[in-house]
């Protein structure tokens, strides 16, 4: 099997993931009141001192692109693994289901912060792990 054909889609996938990370950080900074006058460090300092208030509108604004981006990333990675001969189908399927479930928990953990089910946004980081 010619593995050089896999280099092109893998390269595009890595580029896509880097763009997702960059746009995710950018959207987060904008939602926290990023201001060009204060710069990045000023925004980070203000975020630590007094984070922006959470709302259901912000939840929808954050959730919609995350559902698309994370699902597409997991979809592509899972198909690379599915068609690979190095992973058994059963273990790959378990990994796919685990990735999708952890992605959904991570996305909707934000919704637990809004109504006060949990007090801290750190639940998102715990959901990521």
C-alpha positions in Angstrom: 0.0 0.0 0.0 1.3 3.4 -0.9 1.3 5.5 2.3 2.4 8.7 0.4 -1.2 9.2 -0.7 -2.1 9.6 3.0 0.3 12.5 3.5 -1.9 15.0 1.6 -5.1 14.5 3.6 -3.2 14.2 6.9 -1.5 17.5 6.1 -4.8 19.2 5.4 -6.3 17.7 8.6 -3.4 19.1 10.7 -3.8 22.5 9.0 -7.6 22.3 9.7 -7.0 21.5 13.4 -4.5 24.4 13.7 -7.1 26.7 12.2 -9.8 25.4 14.6 -7.5 26.1 17.5 -6.7 29.6 16.3 -10.3 30.6 15.6 -11.4 29.1 18.9 -8.9 31.2 20.8 -9.9 34.3 18.7 -13.7 33.7 19.3 -13.0 33.2 23.0 -11.0 36.4 23.2 -13.8 38.3 21.3 -16.4 37.0 23.6 -14.4 38.2 26.6 -14.2 41.7 25.3 -10.9 41.7 23.4 -9.8 45.2 22.8 -7.0 46.2 20.4 -6.1 49.1 22.6 -5.4 46.9 25.6 -3.8 44.1 23.6 -3.7 40.4 24.4 -2.2 40.7 27.9 -4.7 43.4 28.9 -7.6 41.2 27.8 -6.1 38.2 29.7 -5.7 40.4 32.9 -9.3 41.6 32.6 -10.5 38.0 32.1 -8.7 36.9 35.3 -10.0 39.8 37.3 -13.6 39.9 36.0 -14.7 37.4 33.3 -17.5 38.3 31.0 -20.9 37.3 32.1 -22.2 34.1 30.6 -25.5 34.0 28.7 -27.6 31.5 26.7 -26.9 33.6 23.6 -23.2 33.2 24.2 -23.8 29.4 24.7 -25.4 29.1 21.3 -22.7 31.3 19.8 -20.0 29.0 21.2 -21.8 25.7 20.7 -22.7 25.9 17.1 -19.2 26.1 15.6 -17.8 23.7 18.2 -20.4 21.0 17.2 -19.4 21.3 13.6 -15.6 21.6 14.1 -15.2 18.9 16.8 -17.5 16.5 15.1 -15.8 16.9 11.7 -12.4 16.4 13.3 -13.4 13.3 15.1 -15.1 12.0 11.9 -12.0 12.4 9.8 -9.6 11.0 12.4 -12.0 8.0 13.0 -12.1 7.3 9.3 -8.3 7.4 9.0 -8.2 4.8 11.9 -11.0 2.8 10.5 -9.3 2.3 7.1 -5.9 1.7 8.8 -4.7 -1.8 9.2 -2.9 -1.1 12.5 -6.1 -0.8 14.6 -8.7 -3.5 15.1 -12.3 -2.5 14.2 -13.6 -3.1 17.7 -11.0 -1.0 19.5 -11.3 1.8 16.9 -15.1 1.8 17.3 -14.7 2.1 21.1 -12.3 5.0 20.6 -14.8 6.8 18.2 -17.7 6.5 20.6 -15.5 7.8 23.4 -14.2 10.7 21.4 -17.8 11.7 20.3 -19.1 11.4 23.9 -16.2 13.4 25.4 -16.7 16.1 22.7 -20.4 16.4 23.5 -19.7 16.6 27.2 -17.1 19.2 26.7 -19.4 21.3 24.5 -22.4 21.1 26.7 -20.5 21.6 30.0 -20.8 25.3 29.3 -24.5 24.8 29.6 -24.1 23.5 33.1 -22.3 26.7 34.2 -25.2 29.0 33.0 -28.1 27.8 35.2 -25.7 27.4 38.2 -25.5 23.6 38.2 -21.8 24.1 38.7 -20.0 27.2 40.0 -16.9 27.2 37.9 -16.0 27.0 34.3 -13.3 24.5 35.2 -15.8 21.8 34.6 -15.1 22.3 30.9 -11.5 21.4 31.4 -12.5 18.4 33.4 -14.9 17.4 30.7 -12.1 17.7 28.1 -10.0 15.2 30.0 
